[in-house]
Amino acid sequence: QVQLVESGGGLVQAGGSLRLSCTASGGTFSSYTMGWFRQAPGKEREFVAAIWEKSRNIYYADYADSVKGRFTISRDNAKSTVYLQMSSLKPEDTAVYCCAALYGRLRNTPEEYRHWGQGTQVTVSS
């Protein structure tokens, strides 16, 4: 059973940056697509970014249009950790951010992810 633990959330002013981390245990980390999703109050969970190691040192990443150019997803397989570097943050980025793991190739729909972390709150003040 894969377990995921996020960290790095907090309160930041608009225009600022945060880096989220998610550390996995209980599985072969490199075999999983790792994704970040977020959910704001009163809204549905939405895809943010995902990264998949297609083959050794060849990575595919995908981003939601709303975060392209501002967020960067990366992974360190040796540490079983995925990161989300968030820059130029906007108040509309305020949400609970969850990481998730999917065995196999990259997908961006939350229904296909089997393993989820508890989430970390990101609040962007205007």
N, C-alpha and C positions, 0 to 999 in steps of 0.2 A: 504494500500500500504506500503510495507516494504521499508524503506530507510536505506542505509548503508553508513557509513563514515569511511574511513581509515585514519590512521595516523602512524607515526613512520618511514617512509622512510628517505633516506638520502644517503650521500656518506661515504663509509667505505673502508678501505684497505683490500686486500685479507687476509683471515685468521681471520678477525674480525667478530663481531656479531651485529645483529640488532633485535629488536622486533617490529613487526607490530601489530597494533590493528585495530579492525573494530567494531564499535558500531552500533547496529541496533535499529530502532524505527518503530512503526506502525504494529507490528505483535506479535504473541506469539513465542518468540525467541526459546524456548525449542523445539518447534515443527519442527524447520527447521534444515536441514543439512546445515552447514556453510562450505564453501570452499574458498580456495585461488587459484587463477590462475595468470599467468604472461604472459606478451607479450613483447618480445624484438623487436627492430627495424628490419623490414623486415622478421619477423617470425610470425607464427601463435600463437594464444593464446594457452597456455598449462596448464594442470592441475598441481598443486603443492601439495596440501593436502586438506583433508576434514575431518570433524568430525560430528558425528551423535549421539544423545542421544537415544539409543534403548529403554531404560526404565530408571527409576529413578536411577541416578548415575552409569549407565552402558553405556559406550561410545565406539563407534567404530571409528577408524581413519584409513585413507588410505593416502599413500604418493606416489608421483612419485619416480621412482627408482633413479633419479638423485639427490634427496634431502634426501633420507633415511639415517638415522644416523646423519644428520646435522641439519635438521629442525624438530621442534616439534609444532604441532597444539594443542591448548587447548581452552576451552571456560568457561566463567563464566556466567551462565544463569541469575543470580541475577543482573548482570550488563549489560546483553544483549550484551556481547562483546566476540569476538573470537580473539585469538592471534596467531601469527606465530613467534616463536622464531627461528631465523636463526643464525647458528654458522658455523665456518669454511667456510666463504663465499669465493666464487671464482668469477673471472671476468665474467664467463659465467652465473652467477646468475643475472647479470645486466638486469633489465627489469622494466616495470610498473607492479606493483602487485595490483590485484583487489580482493576484497572479494565478495562473491556471496552467495545467499540464495536459498535453494531448500526446498520446503515443502515436508517432508517425508524422506524416507530412503536415505542412502548415495549413491551418484553417482559421477563419476569422469569425466563426459563429460560436457563441458560448455553449450551445447545446452539445457540441462535439467534444468539449473538454470534460474530462472525467474527474480531475483532481483540482481542488480549489483551496486557496489560502483563506484566512479569516478577513483579510483586508486591512488597509491602513488609510486613515483619513487625510485628505489633502484639502486645505482650505486656502483660497486665494482671495485676499482682501483688495478692494478697489481703492 
